[in-house]
């Protein structure tokens, strides 16, 4: 009896990748030029939903690493992704994409803003863009929360750590470094402990094969 092959789950589909250094450069340039007031939502949409270079779970993991490294987290992410596909040349192309054209644009806008900053219309427009940027970040957080189901922490523990981080930043006003050190360290220790049985199984299996 013949059976119709089922469609593979999304995690097993062929991964898309940047076609060239120029493709990498232009992609991150487009991302940077859209990042008014905050680029997290744009990065997630472009790299995960539109281009398929990362899954949601991979994006969260790479973003977490970029967050704890010194420097702008989105630039750190671009360097990591560029190096993954093209080595140091990819890291250079991706970081230039994030910085080169936006730097020229920001210099131009800074000159114009210095001239028109006293205008009430300009001040109101800037405040309006800040509100939209906050909404974009909140919306992206809701979309990324779905990947907590497959996280080693588990859904409820992941939500608890997320709520604790929001509380520490927004209400207790902890510095970001302390939030990453305390809550990030605690979540790391918890996942490490939960994965201990799996590590022992792998180690035992390797010894048996030898």
N, C-alpha and C positions, 0 to 999 in steps of 0.2 A: 504494500500500500504506500503510495507516494504521499509525501507531506509537503506542504508549502513552507519554505523557510521563513521563520519569523524575522521581523525587522530588529536588528541589534539595538540594544539600549544606547542612549546618547553617549555614555561614557566610552563605548567601544567603537564609535564611528571614527573614520579617518580624521586625524587632526589637521586643521588648516595651519598654514605657516606663511610668514612674509616671503614674497617671491624673490626679493632682492634687497640690497642695502637702500636703494632709492625708495622702494616700497615701504621699508621700515621708517625711513626718514620722513616721508610725506605723511604716513599714518600718524606719527607722533606730533608732527607739525599741526595737522588737522585737530588732533586732540587738544593740543595746547591752545590753539586759537579759539576753541569753544569753552575753555575753562574760565569763564568770568565768575569770580567769587568763590570758586571751588571746582576742582576737576575730577573728584572721585566718581560722581555720577556719569560723567562723560567717558572716563577711562573704562568703567565697567561695561557700559553700553557698547563702546567701540571694540574692545578686545574680547569680550565674552559673547554678547548677543549678536553683534553685527559681523565680526570677522572670524569668530570662533578660534582664536589663537589660544584661549584658556577656557577651562570650565569655571563655573562659579566657585567650586571648591578650591581649584588651583589659584584663582584670583585672590580669594581670601588669604590663602597661605602665603602667596608672594607679596600681597599687600601688607601682611603682618610683619614679614621680614623687612620690607622697605620702611615700615613705620618705626622700627627700632634702630635703624641705621641713621647716622648723622646726615644732615642735608634734607632737601625737599623730598618727601616720600614718593611723589609721582616721578621725579627724575631718577630716584633709586630704582623704581620699578622698571622704567624704560631701559636703564643700563642692564639690569638683570635679564630682561627679556631679549634685548639685543645681543648680549653675550651668549645666551642660550642657543641662538640660531646661527650667529655669524662670528662668534668669538669677539675679540677686542674691537674689530671693525664694526660689528653690529652694535656694541655698546657705545662706540663713538657716534655712529649714525643716529641711533635712537636718542641719545642725549642732546645732540645738535638739533634734532627735530623738535625736542621739547624747549630748547632755549634760544636758538638763533633768530628765527622770524619773530617769535613773541618778544624778544628783547628789543628788536628794532621798532616793533609796534608800540611797546610800552614807553620807550623813549619819546616817540612821537606824541603819544597820548599824554604823557607827563607834561610836555611842553604846552600842549593845548589846555590841559586841565589847570595848569598854573595860571593861565590867562583867564579862564572862564569859571574858576572854582567859586567865585563870589556870587555867581548866578543862582537864584533859588531853583530854577528849573534843572540845572545840572546837579545840584545837591539832592533834589528829590529823585532824580533818575538813578543816582548812585544808591540811595537807600532802597529804592524799588528793586534794583538788581540784587542787593544783599538778601532781601526776603525770598526772591526766587531761588537763589543759590542755596539757602537754608532748606527750602522745600525739596530741591533736587537731592541733597545729601540724605534727608530723611526718607525719601522714596527709595533711594538706592539701598539704604540700610534694611528696609522692609524686604526688598528683593533678595538681598544676600542672606537674610535670616533663614530662608528656606533650606539653604545648604547645611544648616546646623543639624538637620536630621541624620546626615551621614557623617557628622563630625565625631571623632572618638570621645569627646566630652559628653555627647548625648544632647538631645534637644533642650531639656529643662535646665541642665547644668550650664549649657551654652547661653541660654537666655538669662540665667541668673548672673553669670559673669558679665554679660552685656549690660544688664541693668545696673550692676555694681559699678561698672566703668562710667556709665552716664551719671550716676549719683555722685561719684567721686569728682568728676570733672565739673558738672553743672551746679551742684549744691555745696559740696565740700571744698571746691576750688583747689583740688590737689594739682600740683604740677604734672604735666603729661609724663615726665620721666618717672615719677613715683607711681603713677597708675600702671605704666608698663612694667615697672620692676615688681610691684606688689601683686597686682592681679594677673599680669602676664606670667610671673614666676609661679603663682599658685596654680593657674590653669595648666602650665607646663608640667608641674609636679604631679597633678592629678591624672593627666593623660599618660604620663610616664608610668605611673603606678598601675593604671588600667591595662596598659599594653604589656605589662611584665609577663603575664601567662603566655601571650603570643610569642614574645621573644624567647622564652624558655622552650616553647614547642619547636621553634625554628632552629634553635641551638641544638636541641636533642636530636632533631631530624638530621641535621648536618653531621653530627657525630656518628649516628647510625649508618649513614651512607659511607663514611670513611672506614 
